[in-house]
Amino acid sequence: ASILRKIAKPLGFEESELFSLAGYLSARPAGIEEGGVDYSARQLDPYVARILSQEPVEVQRIVIGILSILKSIAKAME
């Protein structure tokens, strides 16, 4: 728990969000944890983290691969 407390802010999360993602707290209804949090392009959205964390590592890596392909296609179309 103390480690989660130390890394929450640098990762762009509220402390309670990391505790929920780590399974220490029950999950709040969707959208509540997003209130008051300003996300930049360099931070991981808690919703995305929660959904991906429920998938096997192989699926997570496939999703990242698909995202990379879509970004490449979008860049090529500019």
Beta strands, then each sheet from edge to edge (+ up, - down):
end
